[in-house]
Amino acid sequence: MIMVQRLYAGAPRAPEALVVKKTLCVSDFLTEKNVLFFPAAHAKPVIFETLIGTLNLDDPALALKEVLYRELWGRTIIGPGLALPHARIAGMTRMAAAMGICPQGIADPSVADRKRPYLFLLFLGPTNDVQQHLTFLAAVSTLFQTKGLLERLMQLTRPESVLEQIRAAEGGQS
């Protein structure tokens, strides 16, 4: 109790009054509705537009435009098989995400086969909250450092199975 009192100026507070921050989980932003499978190779704009369509946004066309614009600055392929297309959108108040699994990869001859993404985790965040965007990006990075996760996700065919694997990986993180 003395330690808690020294941490706060003013009236002493009981330990249960302390606010404990919950670690952000990628799975908190995904639902069965926004985990999609693309059985054939598609161009990135088609994948992005389809994923954005699951997010119930006020202006999906603006979101697509911003994601494609962000891609012009540099591809968001962060590792073999994984891409994180993202953008910050005016008017949004919280993060939104959707996942696409495309075992055939993307239809883009400019991307070498070994660098071709098969899993897309598209996310959008508010323009006025860079911290929220970076926190989500850090959670995604931590998640996909889980050994074998990408390979396991690529073998699945049901959104609920994908979510179970992601939650299991997040539960195993320290």
C-alpha positions, 0 to 999 in steps of 0.5 A: 500500500505504501508503494501505491501511495508514493506513486500518486500525488494526493489521496492514497489509492487501493491497489485495485484502483490501479488501471491495468492496460490490456495488451492489444490483440490482433484477434480483437479486430478480426471476426469470421466475417472479415477473414476471407479466402481467395481460392485463385490469384487476384490483383492486389486492388481486388483483394484490398477492395474485397477486404475493405468491403467487410469493414462496414466503413462510411467511405470504402472507396476512400479507404481503398484509395488511401491503401493503394496510395500507401502501396505506391510509397512502398510495398507492404510485404514484410516477409515471405508470404505476408503483406500488411496493407494499411492506411490512416483514414480521416474520420475513423476513430478506431482501428479496423482490420480484415485478413485475406488468405490467398494460397495462389498468391497475388497476380503480380508479375513484378513480384518474385514468387519467393516474395509473393504474399499469400496472407494479407492483413489489411488494417486501417486507423485514424489519421489523428492517432498515430500511437494506435496505428503503431501499437496495432502494427507492433502487435501484428509484428509480434504475432507473426514472429510466432514460429510456424503461424503463417504456414498453419494459417495457410493450411486452414479453410475456415475463418473460425479455424484461423481465429482459433490459431491466431488466439492460440498464438496470442495466448502463448506470447509473453 
